[in-house]
Amino acid sequence: MPVSPSQLRDDPIHQGLRERLVKELAAKGITDKNVLNAIGKVKRHIFFNTTFIKFAYEDKAFPIAAGQTISQPFTVAMQTQLLQVKPGDKILEIGTGSGYQTCVLLEMGAKVFTIERQKELYDKTKTLLPQIGYFPKMFYGDGYIGLESYAPFDKVIVTAGAPYIPEPLKQQLRPGGRLVIPVGEGDTQEMFLIEKISEHEYGQTQHGLFRFVPMLTEKNR
């Protein structure tokens, strides 16, 4: 379903709200200027039903289709900052969702391969993103197994709470690559950064508690 011209509008009020959001994220500890610039460019209001556009630039998650949410901007910024995105990076995103995180990565010059398990969201986002000028490679399928045929990836980002760190996602990183994933089965998850030192050696650090919708847990370990 095409996006209406009114929804695509980017009025001065939207631009001002994005600028305010960027300042708020910087005050909360986001220091990567490339991340802040990307968030300042992506029109988050386009991902909202017109009834709820007034909430688009609040630093809060918000419900979307299929029982999922569009992530809180601070969470998007923090995960992206941990990835250390460079132009030309080949990034695997697990959980396309609304496509907002996808667009932030694309604004930073990454080549994005993104997987969504919810068919309703996949169909909606696959239609929306090209209409607003973003062209990731999109896949409908099981994020737990990654995309082996397109590996290796420079970076992997998981945008749903995982009960464990799927081994295929680690294996599909190139040496020197980074995986950012929220891990935990309760209401909150710990943000993990996995750094691939060599083919069989990994480093791991933790970066605070966040709240995500869960990955579907019936997938193969």
N, C-alpha and C positions, 0 to 999 in steps of 0.2 A: 504494500500500500504506500503510494507516494507521500512524501512529507508536504504539508501545505506551505505555500509561500509565506504565510504569516508566521508559521513556526520557524522558518529559516531566517527570519529577520534578526538582525543583530543591532538593536537600538543602542543609543548612548547609555541608557539605563543598564542594559546588560553588560556593556563594556565597563561601566563604572563598578558594577557589582563584582565582575571578575577581577578587576584591579584591587578591590577591597579584599576579596578572597585570597589573592596572592600575598598581600601584606599580612593577612591573618596567618597564613601558613608559614611565612617567614618568621613571624613572631613566635610560632610554636616549635621552631627548630629546623625547618627545612632550609638548608643552606646552598643546595645545588641550584645555581641560577638558571641552568638549562631546564631543569624540572619546573621551576617557577614560571619561566617564559612559556613553556609548553602549556601549562595549566592556564596561563593567561590568554592563550590563543584558542583553546578548545571550547566551543560554545555548549556548555553543559545543559543549558535550557532546552536544547533541541532533543535531548534524551528524555524529557519530561512530557507527560500529557499536559496540554495547554492549561488545564484546570489547576495544575500544581506548579506552574512555572515560577511563581513567587518564591518557592523553596529551592530553586535550582542552584543558587550560589551560597547557600548556607553550608557550613562545614559539617554536614550530617549525611548519613546514608539515607536512602529513600526507597520504598518498595517499587518494584517494576513487575513485569509479567512473570508467571510460572513460579510464584513464591520466592523470587530472588530480589536482590536489591542492587541499586547503583551505589557503588562504594563511597564512603566518606572521602572527600577530597584529601584530607590529611593522610588517610591510609594509602590512597593512590600515590600521593607525593612521596611518602616514606618508602613504599615498596620500590618505586621508580628510582629514588635516590640510592637505595641499597644496591640496585642493579648496576649502577655506574654506567649508564647508557652512553654509547658513542655512536656518531653517525655511521651508518652502514652495518651496525650490529645486527646479527640474525637472531631474533628473539622468538622463543616459543612461549605463548600465553595459554595457560590452562584455565578456561572459564571466560569466554568472551563476554557473557552477560549483556549489558546494555551496549557495550562497545566503547564506553568512555575511556577506560584504561588503555584500550587498543589505540585510540586516537592520540592520547598523550604520548605513547611510545612512537607512533608514526610522526608526530610533530617534532620529535627529537631526532628524526632521520633514521630510525631503525627499520629493518625489514621484518614485518611481524607475521608469524604463523600462529593462528589462534583457533582453539578447539572449544566447542560448546556442546554439552550433552543434552540440554533442554531444547527440543525441536522448535517449540514456539519462539524461544529467544533467538535461536540460530536463524530461523526464517526471517524474523523481524529485523535483526541486525544486518544480515546479508543484503537486505533491501535498502536499509537506511544508510549505511556507511558510504557506499558509492555516490548516493545522492548528495552527500555533504562533503564530497571530495576526498574520502579516505579509502584506500584500496589494500587492505591486508589480504593475505591468503587465508581463507576461512574453511574450517572443517567441522563437520558434525560427527561426533564420536566420543570415545572414551579417553578422557584426559589422563587417566592413570597410566596408560601405556605410551603416552606421548605421540611423536611422529617419527618413528625410526627411519623411514625412507627419506626424510628430509634432514636428518641429523648429519653432523653435529651442529649444535647451536652455541652461540656465544653466551647467551643468557636464557634463563627459564624463569617465568613468573607464574605463580599459582594464586588465583584470586578467590579461592574458596577454602574453608577450613578443612584440612586433611587430617585423618586420624594417625597417619604415619607418612614418612617421606617415600614416595614411590621410587623404587630402584631404577626403573627405566628412565626416569627424568634425570637422575644423576648420570647414568650411562650415556645419555644423549648430549651431555655437555662436552664441549671441547676442553682440553687442558687449559687452565687459566680462566675458565668460564665461571659464572655465578648463578646460583639457584636461590630464589627468594620464595619462601613458602610458609604460610601460617599453619601450625601443627597443634592439634588438640581436639578432643571430642566433646568438651563442655560448651558453655556459652561463650567462652573466650578462648583464644588460641595464642600461642607464643610464636612470634615472628622469627624464623630461622633464616640465616644466610649460610648457604653451603658453597664453599669455594673448591673447585676441582684443581688440585695441585698437580696431579699426574693422572695417568689412566686408572690407577687403583688407590690413589691417596686423596683424601678430602679434608678440608678444614671446616669447622662449624662454629658459628657464633649466634647468640640470641639477642633480640632487639625489642623486647617489650611485648605487652599484651595488646591484642586487637580483637575485634569481633567480626566474624565472617559467617555467611551462610555455609552449611557443610557441603563438602563434596559428597557425591553419592557413594555409600560405603559398601554396596554389594559387588564392587569391582574386584578383579583378581589382584592379589598381593604379589 
